Amino acid sequence: MRKLYKMMHMASVAHARWDYETSMNILKSRKRMLILLLVALPAILFSVAMAVEPSTLPDILGGKKAYSPAFYTPEIFLVSILIGLCAGLITGCIGAGGGFIITPALMSAGIKGILAVGTDLFHIFAKAIMGTTVHKKLGNVSVGLAIAFLAGSIAGVVGGGFINHYLYNLNPVLSDTFISLVYVVLLGFLGIYAMLDFLKLKKAGGGDAHGSGGDSSKGLPARLQASKIPPLLTFDEDLVPGGKKIPALYVAICGAIVGFVAAIMGVGGGFLTFPMFVYILGVSSFTTVGTDILQIIFTAGFAAISQYAVYGFIFYTLAMGMLLGSLLGIQVGALTTKLVKGIYIRGFYATAILAGFTNRLFALPGKLADMKLISLDPGTGAMLATVGNWVFFVVVAIFGVWVVGTFVTKIGQLREG
């Protein structure tokens, strides 16, 4: 179990590394920033228009076929910016993916789970398209691995999207319950182990915020590469004489898992690709980086467009708000890491994950009662959900205030550095 946690933590770190690089590519380019502002302008204008005349919203909004939050207000747009800001702060400061808080946070703001997933995927896709400098990494990509992986990820995306659509059409409450349950299991597992690691490091007197990988040259990777199921793919030719070989089937299976999880949860495929390539398939980090960048673009893009956008389950105003907030948050968070000890960053990482876990856990009783699976007073269910929302947003807000406060009060040290 602990080895699984380390793999998942490495996945989070790898995705955060990609997120940071992508965001910096956008922030350092005036052309890209101008394009972003022009794209975000309609979202800002729409938010202002709703403040002036909210009655202009069509009646379909909020129904079973809803294309936006049940009750759209300018406040929700501002909340999306704050959610993106906090996710960016976590990514930049902790060095581990902050995207895990986005879907739970959007659902806590009153947005349907399937819409939160679709919007988060589109936000990842938009960031990847705008900020990823692919040509710098293409020399690292194994074409065979990329094709096999993408074939699997497309199949996985279709499967994950089908499940979300089916559950939503069957019962919107069932859809929210399913997505909440997935996050409860994932965040509960990650949060508990992250907190145990933090306490262990604190007792030992220190440690860094990121962790490290392990030796991938033995064990499972060696057994998979020894298999001779055709067709065989050759990779890492520049690092090993004659290269390594592995059946395309195993690469496609990994791709299917990544695509399935991405479509279900609304997370970037990079969250799982890096540890799967390194620890399961035995691919070098050098080759993994380029392939990971390509798969994020195609997996998130295919999932966002084919499984959510065409069905109306993306709210672009929220996506633009999250993108604007995350760009600022990542910049501030990354600079703040130079001012605080890694042990404190690791502690906030564990606390933020547990806050997301608590949020979705406390939302479950009310949803199960709505589905008549348990007997619970509606007032009690609403109270539990409210408590979960407060715990989540208060913890994230404290983290955000601490990071921003540290950045502002010690900005002189940064200038000296």
C-alpha positions in Angstrom: 0.0 0.0 0.0 2.8 2.4 0.8 4.5 1.6 -2.5 1.2 2.5 -4.2 1.1 5.8 -2.3 4.6 6.6 -3.4 3.7 5.9 -7.0 0.6 8.1 -6.8 2.6 10.9 -5.0 5.2 10.7 -7.8 2.3 11.0 -10.3 1.1 14.1 -8.6 4.6 15.6 -8.6 5.1 14.8 -12.3 1.8 16.5 -13.2 2.7 19.5 -11.1 6.0 19.8 -12.9 4.2 19.8 -16.3 1.6 22.3 -15.0 4.4 24.7 -13.8 6.3 24.5 -17.0 3.2 25.1 -19.1 2.1 28.0 -17.0 5.5 29.6 -17.2 5.5 29.3 -21.0 2.2 31.3 -21.0 3.3 33.9 -18.5 6.6 34.6 -20.3 4.9 35.2 -23.7 3.1 38.5 -24.3 1.4 37.0 -27.3 0.0 34.1 -25.4 -1.1 36.3 -22.5 -2.9 38.6 -25.0 -4.6 35.6 -26.6 -5.7 34.4 -23.1 -7.1 37.8 -22.2 -9.0 38.0 -25.5 -10.4 34.5 -24.9 -11.3 35.2 -21.3 -12.9 38.6 -22.1 -16.3 37.1 -23.2 -16.4 35.1 -19.9 -15.8 38.3 -17.9 -18.5 40.2 -19.9 -20.9 37.4 -19.5 -20.3 37.4 -15.7 -20.9 41.2 -15.6 -24.1 40.8 -17.7 -25.5 38.3 -15.3 -25.0 40.8 -12.4 -27.0 43.4 -14.3 -29.8 41.1 -15.6 -29.7 37.5 -14.3 -33.3 36.9 -15.6 -31.9 36.6 -19.1 -30.7 33.1 -18.4 -32.8 30.5 -20.3 -35.1 28.2 -18.4 -33.1 25.1 -19.4 -30.3 26.1 -17.1 -30.4 24.0 -13.9 -32.4 21.2 -15.5 -31.4 17.6 -16.2 -29.8 18.7 -19.5 -28.2 21.8 -17.9 -25.3 23.4 -19.8 -24.2 25.6 -16.8 -24.4 25.7 -13.0 -27.9 25.5 -11.6 -27.8 29.1 -10.5 -25.1 31.1 -12.3 -24.0 34.3 -10.7 -21.0 36.6 -11.0 -19.9 35.2 -7.6 -19.5 31.8 -9.1 -17.1 33.2 -11.7 -15.1 34.9 -9.0 -15.1 31.6 -7.0 -13.7 29.8 -10.1 -10.8 32.3 -10.2 -10.2 31.7 -6.5 -10.3 27.9 -7.0 -7.8 28.2 -9.8 -5.7 30.5 -7.6 -5.6 28.0 -4.8 -4.9 25.1 -7.1 -2.1 27.1 -8.6 -0.7 27.9 -5.1 -0.7 24.2 -4.2 0.9 23.2 -7.4 3.6 25.9 -7.3 4.3 25.8 -3.6 4.0 22.1 -2.9 5.4 20.8 -6.1 2.5 18.3 -6.3 -0.6 18.5 -8.3 -3.3 20.9 -7.0 -5.8 19.8 -9.6 -7.3 17.3 -7.2 -9.1 20.1 -5.4 -10.8 21.6 -8.5 -13.6 19.2 -9.1 -14.6 18.9 -5.3 -14.3 22.7 -5.0 -16.6 23.3 -8.0 -19.1 20.8 -6.7 -19.1 22.5 -3.4 -19.9 25.8 -5.2 -23.1 24.2 -6.4 -22.0 22.9 -9.8 -23.1 19.5 -11.0 -20.3 16.8 -10.8 -20.4 16.0 -14.5 -20.1 19.7 -15.4 -17.2 20.1 -12.9 -15.4 17.2 -14.5 -15.9 18.4 -18.1 -14.9 22.0 -17.2 -11.8 20.9 -15.4 -10.7 18.7 -18.4 -11.3 21.7 -20.7 -9.3 24.0 -18.4 -6.4 21.4 -18.6 -6.7 21.1 -22.4 -6.7 24.9 -22.9 -3.6 25.3 -20.7 -1.8 22.5 -22.6 -2.6 24.0 -26.0 -1.5 27.5 -25.0 1.5 26.7 -22.9 3.1 23.5 -23.9 6.3 23.9 -26.0 6.1 20.5 -27.7 8.9 21.0 -30.2 11.5 21.2 -27.4 10.5 17.7 -26.3 9.8 15.9 -29.5 13.3 14.4 -29.6 12.4 12.5 -26.4 9.2 10.9 -27.8 9.1 7.3 -28.8 6.6 7.2 -31.6 5.6 3.6 -31.1 5.0 4.1 -27.3 3.0 7.3 -28.0 0.7 5.6 -30.7 0.0 2.5 -28.5 -0.6 4.6 -25.4 -2.9 7.0 -27.2 -4.9 4.1 -28.7 -5.5 2.8 -25.2 -6.2 6.2 -23.7 -8.8 7.0 -26.3 -10.6 3.7 -25.5 -10.3 4.5 -21.8 -11.7 8.0 -22.3 -14.7 6.7 -24.2 -15.4 4.2 -21.4 -15.0 6.7 -18.6 -17.2 9.3 -20.4 -19.8 6.6 -21.1 -20.1 5.8 -17.4 -20.4 9.4 -16.4 -23.1 10.1 -19.1 -25.0 6.9 -18.3 -25.1 7.7 -14.6 -26.1 11.3 -15.2 -28.9 10.4 -17.6 -30.1 7.8 -15.1 -30.1 10.1 -12.2 -28.1 13.4 -11.8 -27.8 12.8 -8.0 -26.4 9.3 -8.7 -23.8 10.9 -11.0 -22.7 13.4 -8.2 -22.7 10.6 -5.7 -20.4 8.4 -7.9 -17.9 11.2 -8.6 -17.9 12.2 -4.9 -17.3 8.5 -3.9 -14.3 8.3 -6.3 -12.8 11.4 -4.8 -13.4 10.1 -1.2 -11.5 6.9 -2.0 -8.6 8.6 -3.8 -8.2 11.6 -1.5 -8.7 9.5 1.6 -5.9 7.1 0.6 -3.5 9.9 -0.5 -4.4 12.1 2.5 -3.8 9.5 5.2 -0.5 8.4 3.8 0.6 11.9 3.1 -0.1 12.9 6.7 1.7 9.8 8.0 4.7 10.8 5.9 4.6 14.3 7.2 4.5 13.2 10.8 7.3 10.8 10.1 9.5 13.5 8.6 8.6 16.0 11.3 9.7 13.4 14.0 12.9 12.8 12.1 13.5 16.6 12.0 13.1 17.5 8.4 12.8 16.4 4.8 11.9 17.9 1.4 8.5 18.5 -0.1 8.7 16.3 -3.1 10.0 12.8 -2.5 11.9 10.7 -5.0 11.5 7.9 -7.4 12.8 4.4 -7.1 14.8 1.9 -9.2 12.7 0.8 -12.2 15.3 -1.5 -13.7 14.1 -4.7 -11.9 10.9 -6.4 -10.9 7.7 -5.8 -12.8 9.3 -3.7 -15.7 11.9 -6.5 -16.3 9.1 -9.2 -16.5 7.0 -7.1 -18.8 9.9 -6.4 -21.1 10.8 -10.1 -21.2 7.4 -10.9 -22.6 7.3 -11.6 -26.4 3.6 -10.8 -27.2 3.6 -9.2 -30.6 3.8 -6.5 -31.8 6.9 -5.4 -29.8 7.8 -1.7 -29.4 11.4 -0.5 -29.3 12.3 2.5 -27.1 15.2 4.1 -25.3 17.6 3.4 -28.2 19.7 6.4 -27.3 20.3 5.1 -23.7 20.6 1.3 -24.2 22.4 -0.4 -27.2 19.7 -1.8 -29.4 17.0 -0.2 -27.2 14.5 -1.9 -24.9 11.4 -3.8 -26.1 8.0 -4.2 -24.7 4.6 -5.5 -26.1 2.3 -2.8 -27.3 -0.5 -4.5 -25.4 0.9 -3.4 -22.0 1.4 0.2 -23.2 -2.1 0.3 -24.5 -3.5 -1.1 -21.2 -1.7 1.7 -19.3 -3.1 4.2 -21.7 -6.6 2.8 -21.2 -6.3 3.2 -17.4 -5.0 6.8 -17.7 -7.8 7.7 -20.1 -10.5 6.1 -18.0 -9.4 7.9 -14.8 -9.0 11.2 -16.6 -12.6 11.0 -18.1 -14.1 9.9 -14.8 -12.4 12.4 -12.5 -11.5 15.4 -14.7 -7.8 15.2 -14.0 -4.9 15.4 -16.4 -3.6 12.1 -17.6 -0.1 13.1 -16.5 -1.2 12.4 -13.0 -0.7 8.7 -13.7 1.4 8.5 -16.9 4.8 9.2 -15.4 4.8 6.6 -12.6 3.2 4.0 -14.9 5.9 4.5 -17.6 8.8 4.6 -15.1 7.7 2.0 -12.5 5.5 -0.4 -14.5 6.8 -0.3 -18.1 10.5 0.6 -17.2 10.7 3.6 -19.6 13.4 6.1 -18.9 12.4 9.5 -17.5 14.1 11.1 -20.6 11.6 9.3 -22.9 8.7 9.6 -20.5 8.7 13.4 -20.4 8.1 14.0 -24.1 5.5 11.2 -24.4 3.7 12.5 -21.3 3.4 16.0 -22.7 1.8 14.6 -25.9 -0.6 12.3 -24.1 -1.8 15.1 -21.8 -2.8 17.2 -24.9 -4.5 14.4 -26.7 -6.1 12.6 -23.7 -7.5 15.8 -22.1 -8.4 17.3 -25.5 -10.2 14.1 -26.7 -12.0 13.7 -23.3 -13.0 17.4 -23.1 -14.3 17.6 -26.6 -15.7 14.2 -27.5 -17.2 13.2 -24.1 -18.2 16.5 -22.5 -18.2 19.5 -24.9 -20.4 17.9 -27.5 -23.0 17.1 -24.8 -22.9 20.5 -23.3 -21.1 19.5 -20.1 -18.4 22.3 -20.1 -18.9 25.8 -18.8 -16.3 27.9 -20.5 -16.7 30.9 -18.2 -15.6 28.8 -15.2 -12.7 27.3 -17.2 -11.3 30.7 -18.1 -11.7 31.8 -14.5 -9.7 28.8 -13.3 -7.0 29.3 -15.9 -6.5 33.0 -15.0 -6.4 32.1 -11.2 -4.0 29.2 -11.6 -1.5 31.1 -13.7 -1.1 33.7 -10.9 -1.2 31.1 -8.1 1.6 28.9 -9.6 3.9 31.9 -10.0 3.4 33.1 -6.4 3.5 29.5 -5.0 6.8 28.7 -6.8 8.5 31.8 -5.5 7.2 31.1 -2.0 9.0 27.7 -1.9 12.3 29.7 -1.6 11.1 31.2 1.7 9.8 28.3 3.7 11.0 24.9 4.9 10.0 21.9 2.9 8.6 20.1 6.0 5.9 22.8 6.3 5.0 22.5 2.6 4.6 18.7 3.0 2.2 19.3 6.0 0.0 21.7 4.0 -0.1 19.2 1.2 -1.4 16.5 3.5 -3.9 18.9 5.1 -5.2 20.1 1.8 -5.8 16.6 0.5 -7.6 15.6 3.8 -9.8 18.7 3.5 -10.9 17.6 0.0 -11.5 14.2 1.4 -13.6 15.6 4.3 -15.6 17.8 1.9 -16.7 14.9 -0.4 -17.2 12.5 2.6 -19.6 14.9 4.3 -21.5 15.4 1.1 -22.2 11.7 0.6 -24.9 11.2 3.3 -27.2 13.8 1.8 -26.8 12.4 -1.7 -27.4 8.8 -0.5 -30.6 10.0 1.3 -31.8 11.8 -1.9 -31.4 8.4 -3.7 -33.4 6.7 -0.9 -30.5 4.4 -0.1 -30.4 5.5 3.5 -32.8 7.2 5.8 -31.6 10.7 6.8 -33.4 13.9 7.7 -32.9 16.4 4.8 -31.8 19.1 7.4 -29.1 16.8 8.8 -27.8 16.0 5.3 -27.7 19.7 4.4 -25.9 20.5 7.7 -23.2 17.8 7.0 -22.7 19.1 3.5 -22.3 22.6 4.9 -19.8 21.5 7.5 -17.8 19.7 4.8 -17.8 22.9 2.6 -16.7 25.1 5.5 -13.9 22.7 6.4 -12.7 22.5 2.8 -12.8 26.2 2.0 -11.4 27.4 5.4 -8.4 25.0 5.1 -7.7 26.0 1.5 -8.2 29.7 2.4 -5.8 29.5 5.4 -3.2 27.9 3.1 -3.8 30.6 0.4 -3.5 33.4 3.0 -0.4 31.9 4.5 1.3 31.5 1.1 0.4 35.0 -0.2 1.2 36.5 3.2 4.6 34.9 3.2 5.2 36.1 -0.3 4.2 39.7 0.4 6.0 40.0 3.8 9.3 38.5 2.5 9.3 39.8 -1.0 12.5 41.7 -0.1 14.3 38.4 0.4 13.3 37.3 -3.1 14.6 40.5 -4.6 17.9 40.1 -2.8 18.1 36.5 -4.1 
